[in-house]
């Protein structure tokens, strides 16, 4: 059972999805549902003996294109609606062991094209207002399957954080005639201390307003709203920038860094022209053996406390040497 319930105090939708309690939780390697199905072996979600990149609908979706009627009747104050939308799984490789950072550059080039195709297709659906591509990596993030993979949620509403950012972007554009992204990135480049790396199309930066110690953003030099607007060359540059970021984070403490990777893109509804694409990484570690927990101020008030300076963390990331990516 899955449905959307309105939170009257926050004025936002909450997804209830009780069937997700039964989803697969850290299965043995031989029973990984994201590996290829081997002849005579355990039948997985992918009925092929091998694959390159695989995309399929989540077996335990929070949103569904065939969402049934809610089990409970809402009220005028607290309405309920069907949990329409799409939840997809994107398997980066058929190999069970490894991480995004360990993928070859050519594989990530392919992945950016898959993401672009899925964004274009999902954003064209009439019920979809926002397409969110993301990856949860690491046990401390709450990942239940170790196989290298990400997810895509196609929401029937604009999620709260995206809605807040969209309002800020619209207000800035109406006031200045420029995108908020352009003016923010200009400030970052003028200062320079928080810039970590760049290629032809993208800049990697620890933003002035970072909420996590190693929060890192991959942002386009020229504002584009979504993957749909990117050329082949820009997709290649994105692949390089993402590999640079993940491989650098892995060297911070010399272990595979957990993170949430969040790809922010233009909503799929009119009036969002000022919204600009970027990829944000939220690693939870603040030292090699200390996590940044979302406690009272963060979880209850959404008021983050960063006990490090973005300038110092950017300098630390700049000092890390990795092998050339291409």
N, C-alpha and C positions, 0 to 999 in steps of 0.2 A: 504494500500500500504506500502510495506517495501522493502528497498534496501540498499546496501552498497555503500557508496561514498568515494573515496580516498581523504584524506587531504594531498595535496602535500607538505605543509610546515612542517607538523609533520610526514609525511610518515606513516600514519595509517588510518585504516578504521573507518568511522563514519556510524552508523546505523540510517537510517531515517525510522520512523514507524508512519505515520500520523494517522492510525486508533486507536492508543493508546490514542488519545485525548478523545475518547468516553468511556474509561474504567470506571468501577464502582468506585464511589468516596464516601467513608464514608457512606454506606447505613445504614438504621436503623437495629437494631439487628435482627428483624423479617424477614429481607430480605437479610441476609448475604449469598452470593453465595458459601461460603466455609463450611457452616453448612450442616448437613444431610437434605435430602428432607423428610419432614413429610407428612403423608397421608393427602391429601386434602390441603396441604400447598403450599407455594411458591416453585416452582421447582428450585433447586440449581444446581451447577456444579457436585454434587455428588448424583446420583439417588438412594440412599439407606437411610433407616430410621436411620441407625447408622453406624459408621465405627471406626476402630482403628487408622490407618494411611492411608491417601489417597494421591495418586500421579496422576496428570493428566496434559495434555497440557494446557498451558495458553490460555485463550480465546482471549487475546489481545497480541499476541506474537510479540517480536521484530525480532525473527528469526523463520523460518518455514521449516519443511522438504519438503513441497511442494511449495517452494517460486517461484512465477511467475517471468516473465521477468521484468526488471526495466522499469518504465514509461518514463525514460529519457535516452538519449544516452550519454555515457561518451565520453571523449577525451583521447588522449594518456597521457596528463598531469594529467587529473582527471578522471580515469576510474570508471565505475559503474559495479556492479555485483549483482546477486540475493542474497537476505538475507537468505541463506540456514542455517539450524541449528535447534535447538530445544530449546523451553522455557517451562519448567515444573513448576508446583506449587506443593509443598509438605505440606500437612496439618498435623500438628503434633498430633492433637487430634480432636475428634468430638465436644468437648466442646468449646463453643464460647468465654467464658471469661477465662482469664488467660494468662500466658506467658510461654516461654520456661523454664525460671528459676523455674516455679511452677510445671513443669511436674514431675511425679515420676521417680525415677532412672530407673525402669524397662521399662518405656515408651521410655526413651532416649536410652536405650540399643537397643530396637527395631528400633528406628530411625537411629542409626548408621549402622545397617544392611541394611535398606532401602537405605540410602545414598550410601553404598558400592555397592549394586546391580545396582542402577541407574548409578553410575560412570562406572562400568564395561560395562553395556549395551551401554550407550551413547558414551563412548570412543572407542568402537569397530566400530562405523559408519565411513565409508570412508570420509565423508565430514567434520567430526568433528576434530578439532585440539586442543581444550581446553575445559574442563568441569569445570564450576565454580558453586560451591554450596555456597549459601549465604542466609543471612536473614537481612531484613531491619526491625527494630523494633522502633516504636514510631512515633507520628505525626511530630515531629521536623525533623525526617529523611526523611519524605515524604511518609510514609505508607498510603495507601488508604483503606485498609481492616484491621480491628482490630483482626480478628480471628487468633490464633497462627499458623503461617505458614512461610515457607521459599521458596526459588526458586532455580532452576537449569537452567543455560544457557550453552548450548553446542554450542560453537562458531566455525565457519569455518575458523578461524584464531587465532593466539595467541594474546591476548589483549596486549596493549602497556606496562602496568606495569609488566605483567608476562614476556613479551619479554625482558624488561630491566633487570629484576631479573635473568632470564635465562642466559643472556649474562654475568652477574657478576658471577653466579655459574659456568658456563663453564670456564671462565678465571681463576678463583681460582683453580678449579680442575686440569686444565692443568698445572698450575704453581706449585701446591703442591702435587697433587695426593690424596688430601683429599677434602671432600665436604666443601663448605663454611659454611653450617649448623653446621658441627662438630666443626670447629674451633671457630665459633661465640659462640656456646653454651658452649664450654670449657672456653672461656673468661668470659662469664656471670657467670658460676658456680665458677670459681676461685675467681672472685670479690665478688659474693654472695649478694651484696646489692640490686640487682634488681630482685632476685628470690622471688616469692611470695609463691609458693606451689609446691609440686610434688607428684606423685604416682609412681607405678612400671614402667610405660611406658612413662609418659608425665611430662613436666615441664611447669608451668605457670610463665611467666616473663613479667615485664615491660621493654621492650628492651632499651638498651643504646641509641638507635637512635629514640625513640618514638616521633611521630609527634603530637599526641594528649595527653593531660594531663593524662588520664586514659587508654591509649592504652595498651592492654594486649594481649600477644601471648601465645597460647597453642602449644607446640612444642614437638616432639618425642625425647626421649633420644637416641635412635638408629635411624639413618636416614632411612626413608621409603619414597618412591616417591608418593604414593597415598593410598587411602582407599583400593584399590584392593589388596595391599600387606599386609594388617593387619590381624592378627589372631583374633579369637573370644575374647581372653583375652585382646588384645590390643584395640579392639573396645569397650569393657567394660570399660577399663581405660580411653578411650577418652570420653565416656559418663559421667564418674565421673568428669573428668577435665573440661568439658564444663559446667556442672551443678555448680561446684565449682566457676568457673569464673563468670557466670551470677548471681548466688545468692550473691556473694561477691559484685559485682557491684551494685546490688539493695540496698545494705546496706550502700553504700558510703554516700548518701544523704537521705536515708530512703524513697526513692520512686523508682518505677520501672524504671531502667536506660535505656534510648533509646540507640541503637547502630547499627552499621553495623557489621555483622559477615561475614568475608570473609575466605573461605576455599581455600588455595592455594595448588595445586597438580601438579604433573608432566604433562607436555603437552602430547598429544596423538600422537606425531610424533617422528621419530627416532632422536637420538642425544641429548636427554634431560636427560641422566642418572644421572647427577649431581644435578638435581632438587629434592628438599625435601619437603614433606608435612608439612603444619602448618595451624593453624587457628588463625586469627587475629581479635580482637575486637576493634572497633573505637567508643567509646562513645563520644557524642558531648559536654557534659557539662564540664566546667572547675571549676565552683563553683555550689552551689545549685540553683542559679538563674541567672547564666551567661553561655551562649553557646560559644563554639569556632566556629566562623563563618569562612568559607573558603573565604577570601577576596582577595585583589589584588595579594599579593605575592603567596598565595596558589593556587587560581583559575587560575590566568593568567600565573604564572611562575613555578608552582608546587614546589615552595620553601617554605616549611612549617616552621612556627615559633611556637615553643612550649614555653609558658611562665611559665612552671613549670619544676622541675627537676625529671627525671625518678626515681632516688634513693629515693626521698621523697615520690613519689606516690606509689612506691612498698612497702615502710615501712608502709604507710597508709593502703594499701590493706592487708598486713600481719597482721595488728593489728585487723582486723575485724574477729569476731567469727561467724561461721555458724554451724548449726547442722550437724552431720555426714550424708553423702549422702548414704552410703551403709554399 
